[in-house]
Amino acid sequence: MDVTMSSILLNGHSLPVSVPSAGSEPAVHAPQVSSVESPAASPSQATPVSTPIPNPQLTQKAKRRSFTGAYKRRIIEEADECVGRGELTILLRREGLYSSTLANFRRQEAEGLLEPRSTRKPKASKDPEVQAMLAQRAELERDNRNLRRKLAHAEKIIAIQKKAAFLLGETLQEMNLDDED
């Protein structure tokens, strides 16, 4: 079996490869790569340090896009100017956006979330006194809702009692509230 030694270039590395001659069986030889430069070798003869070969089947993890408030406002303004048939679609394709993304931009604008940070409502404080005041306020609002609900219920009961008294033919003047049965 005749074998000819040849070299191939792979990622900037020259690798020795044995190539079978015509009519002979293929020889299987693993190419050997020196990963360390020889200190005695001259720079032209030095073998470079091998680097890992990236796998083309693996892709980098996709990074989620983020949009600034100014960009969102600009897209909303451009979308509002689209009046002709297909103009909005062209805008969305040009910007690489979905119609649902545009709807989210419009919702954020309606809620005032696209305003500069200085005009937005500040985030909740971590101060314990502020937290205690907020908790007390929430409790008072909850109590106020409960009392309003009870008042509405009592007013309904009073209205029913008035109707029952009217049906029985009694009036408030005829009723003696001081008499106990």
Secondary structure, DSSP 8 states (H G I E B T S, - for coil): --EEEEEEEETTEEEEEEEE-TTS-----------S--TTS-TTT----------TT-----------HHHHHHHHHHHHH--STTHHHHHHHHHT--HHHHHHHHHHHHTTTTS-TTTS-------HHHHHHHHHHHHHHHHHHHHHHHHHHHHHHHHHHHHHHHHHT--TTTS-TT---
